[in-house]
Amino acid sequence: MVHKIQRIEASDLIENINFISKGLNWSDNRKRQVINYIVKANRGLGFYGYSSRNESNICGAMLTPYQGRIEDCSCVSYMALYFEREHRGLEVYKFCKLVTSEIKEEGYTISSFSPSRATRLLLGSVGFKSMNSYEKRWHILGIKKIISAIRSGLNRTIELKLLMRNESNENIISNLGDVNRYMFIDNGKEIEFMGIRSRATIKRMGIKRELSGFKILWIEDECLSEKSWNRLCGLIALKTASFWITMICKRKAKNSKEAGYMINSTEGKSDFVYPLGSEICLKPLSE
């Protein structure tokens, strides 16, 4: 039976999010959060994602939040791809190929910031490639890190300020979601960055613990932040009660690993975009 692939518009947005929510086992809080987020993000885009229908029934759907204009790219991100089990396989491939082709024809760069292993293989088959992105990590576990954080808090030459959100930055224009802007000052040098509180489950000695953390999603000067990394993380840890901190960056650095993000960009455009405006900008919720 022929599947009809169509854009998700305002009139059928809730129906499609209900379908995705049920398939991915979202809580009611998570569902409301996503609705509010994508309605705001895609207000000027005209559509919210794509669905695949078998007659009048939805058999697959995906949201496409508009990240905004980030440096030289207008970015759309793939989020929450879900197909019913009996419609997976070739139908999902056809769906992603058509959707990707249509969005690319309109000049958008497409990103994916939380692909599973299976989704990575699928996106790779329709023209995506691994994004040139890295994740640098820091944690406070250990006496040396705790002492370093305390010293950062006592050091009068460094300071961390929470700034007002600014969606009209000339280089970064996006829907910031739950992200905040900060200014880190180290011996008179200022580094602006954007980040969000998060949570992660850590297993130590066979015991799982959920620890609060902080994700830096964009930073003004990666090279300067590298030199001030321990002082920056120590201060963030104290100010936000975070046990761990990660930073998304373009360049490979000490204690960093590939972030696992994917991108499909138009010719001549960057092969990297920050995750601002993506689903990563949503704060974690208790299910």
Secondary structure as the mmCIF struct_conf table of DSSP 4:
data_model
#
loop_
_struct_conf.conf_type_id
_struct_conf.id
_struct_conf.beg_label_comp_id
_struct_conf.beg_label_asym_id
_struct_conf.beg_label_seq_id
_struct_conf.end_label_comp_id
_struct_conf.end_label_asym_id
_struct_conf.end_label_seq_id
HELX_LH_PP_P HELX_LH_PP_P1 VAL A 2 HIS A 3
STRN STRN1 LYS A 4 ILE A 8
HELX_RH_3T_P HELX_RH_3T_P1 ALA A 10 ASP A 12
HELX_RH_AL_P HELX_RH_AL_P1 LEU A 13 LEU A 24
TURN_TY1_P TURN_TY1_P1 ASN A 25 ASN A 25
HELX_RH_AL_P HELX_RH_AL_P2 ASP A 28 ALA A 41
TURN_TY1_P TURN_TY1_P2 ASN A 42 LEU A 45
BEND BEND1 GLY A 46 GLY A 46
STRN STRN2 GLY A 49 ASN A 54
TURN_TY1_P TURN_TY1_P3 GLU A 55 SER A 56
STRN STRN3 ASN A 57 LEU A 63
STRN STRN4 TYR A 66 ILE A 70
TURN_TY1_P TURN_TY1_P4 GLU A 71 ASP A 72
STRN STRN5 CYS A 73 SER A 77
STRN STRN6 MET A 79 PHE A 83
HELX_RH_3T_P HELX_RH_3T_P2 ARG A 85 HIS A 87
BEND BEND2 GLY A 89 GLY A 89
HELX_RH_AL_P HELX_RH_AL_P3 LEU A 90 GLU A 105
TURN_TY1_P TURN_TY1_P5 GLU A 106 GLY A 107
STRN STRN7 THR A 109 SER A 112
BEND BEND3 PHE A 113 SER A 114
HELX_RH_AL_P HELX_RH_AL_P4 ARG A 117 GLY A 124
TURN_TY1_P TURN_TY1_P6 SER A 125 GLY A 127
STRN STRN8 LYS A 129 SER A 130
BEND BEND4 ASN A 132 ASN A 132
STRN STRN9 TYR A 134 HIS A 139
BEND BEND5 GLY A 142 GLY A 142
HELX_RH_AL_P HELX_RH_AL_P5 ILE A 143 LEU A 154
TURN_TY1_P TURN_TY1_P7 ARG A 156 THR A 157
STRN STRN10 ILE A 158 LEU A 163
HELX_LH_PP_P HELX_LH_PP_P2 MET A 164 ARG A 165
TURN_TY1_P TURN_TY1_P8 GLU A 167 SER A 168
BEND BEND6 GLU A 170 ASN A 171
STRN STRN11 ILE A 172 SER A 174
TURN_TY1_P TURN_TY1_P9 GLY A 177 ASP A 178
STRN STRN12 ASN A 180 ASP A 186
TURN_TY1_P TURN_TY1_P10 ASN A 187 GLY A 188
STRN STRN13 LYS A 189 ARG A 204
TURN_TY1_P TURN_TY1_P11 MET A 205 GLY A 206
STRN STRN14 ILE A 207 ILE A 219
BEND BEND7 GLU A 220 GLU A 220
HELX_RH_AL_P HELX_RH_AL_P6 GLU A 222 LYS A 227
TURN_TY1_P TURN_TY1_P12 SER A 228 SER A 228
HELX_RH_AL_P HELX_RH_AL_P7 TRP A 229 THR A 240
TURN_TY1_P TURN_TY1_P13 ALA A 241 ALA A 241
BEND BEND8 PHE A 243 PHE A 243
STRN STRN15 TRP A 244 CYS A 249
BEND BEND9 LYS A 250 ARG A 251
TURN_TY1_P TURN_TY1_P14 LYS A 254 ASN A 255
STRN STRN16 SER A 256 GLU A 258
STRN STRN17 MET A 262 ASN A 264
TURN_TY1_P TURN_TY1_P15 GLU A 267 GLY A 268
BEND BEND10 LYS A 269 LYS A 269
BEND BEND11 ASP A 271 ASP A 271
TURN_TY1_P TURN_TY1_P16 LEU A 276 GLY A 277
BEND BEND12 SER A 278 SER A 278
HELX_RH_3T_P HELX_RH_3T_P3 GLU A 279 CYS A 281
BEND BEND13 LEU A 282 LEU A 282
HELX_LH_PP_P HELX_LH_PP_P3 LYS A 283 PRO A 284
#
